[in-house]
Amino acid sequence: MRGKIEEWIRRLKEEVYPLVEDKVSLEEFEAKVKKWALIIPNYNELKRKLMQDLGVYMTAETQRKKISEIEDGDRRLEVIGKILGVREIVTERGKYYVGVLADETGSISFRAYLDTFPYKSGENIRIVNAYARSGPSGLMLYITQNTIIERYKEEIYVVEAGKKRIMDLKDGMFGVEVEALVLKIKRRINEGKGPKIRGLLCDATGKIAFSSWVDLDLNEGDMVRIVGASVQSFRGIPVLMIDQYSQIEKLYGGEIYCVSSETLYDIAARGGGLDVSVQGLIVDVKQGSGLIKRCEKCGRILKEGGICPEHGKVKGFLDLRARVVIDDGTGALLAIINREALEKILGETLEDLVNKAKEDIEFGTGYSYIKEKLFGKYVTASGNILPGRTGLVFLVDSIEENTISQMSEKLSKILEELS
């Protein structure tokens, strides 16, 4: 019984106390709950009795506000708006719903502490007796069991608060709308947990990976409008999340141009990027470039004596990489070029470098040789830029040297932007 009362207190503190915290202290509120809980064994009856005792009536003293007028601490709010996006959150303590509501004046995130939320993206609703409170993610509208929600029949003009460019997408966003080109798409073959589809989208400002928990009739090359999606971070990189509440519409006519290359400044500003392409100058080739040995079990680079940090002394296998710094004029970043990409730009294979090392004792790991080959090259590098232990790292899986005409074109664009 004691555990049940404690759980009821927790729920009532979330659902009822915000409506009366200007009338009674939290200690007084908890005391009333405990008093009535000893007499009334049913939660819903207890809640009604408590609200009656505290003078809370769902339809009384509500204040209708436009979304732009809502302020921190507002109670007994009546709001009319369109749902831009909504999804269910399940935790150890239970479940709730999060989403975004918008009207012609703006948009606001909401949380609904309800057993069910039978409303989806694109629906118009009227909310009576909600409250607002600011938190780490900004102003939030709270919906509880004490709130009345009903569908609103009249059409609502919605400000394009949810419409975003890919470069503007950040972790924690809900109800976003994007228009993009499908660059890559991969469907899950076997049944199980996780997204049904993963892929890559792009527009003129950038690229973003997406995950969909519902099957979509999409193919590479399709132009789409996605409404009611959310953004979550994976290894520090924003990923667009699509669920059953998101609306997907194929676009016909017109064109969506993908960004051909991005600046390091823009990529760093959003915390990294997947499948990015950068044009820049190799301004440094760092030690650790050349022939290396990796652990055959985990792939880590071996220390002297063939020691793996994870598996101790192992035989290992030879590999090839380069650690360079690429500068594109807006910023500089450490880039790790893998074997396949490095062999291509060098025009030589790992076996060729091993033979050079056998023929010339001073060749060593090939660091000086690779530095001479790469330093000062103007290149286009593609791959993933991800957070590392000391900052962002560019994991390059494709790199090629640019021609003089490409360099001139890049400089012309920079001069044009500056003017």
Buried (B, 14 or more C-beta within 10 A) or exposed (E): EEEEBBEBBEBBBBBBBBBBBEEBEEEEBBEBBEEBBEEBEEBEEBBBBBBEEBEBEEEEEBEEBEBEEBEEEBBBBBBBBBBBBBBBEEEEEEEBBBBBBBBEBBBBBBBBBBEEBEBBBBBBBBBBBBBBBEEEEEBBBBBBBBBBBEEBEEEBEBBEBBBBEBBBBEBBBBBBBBBBBBBBBEEBEEEEEEBBBBBBBBBBBBBBBBBBBEEBEBEEEBBBBBBBBBBEBBEBBBBBBBBEBBBBEEBEEEEBEBBEBBBBEBBBEBBBBBBBBBBBBBEBBBEEBBBBBBBEEEEBBBEEEEEBEEBEEBEBEEBBBBBBBBBBBBBBBBBBBBBEBBBBBBEBBBEBBBEBBEEEEEBEBBBBBBBEBBEEBBBBBBBBBBBBEEEBBBBBBBBBEBEEEBBEEBEEEBEEEEE
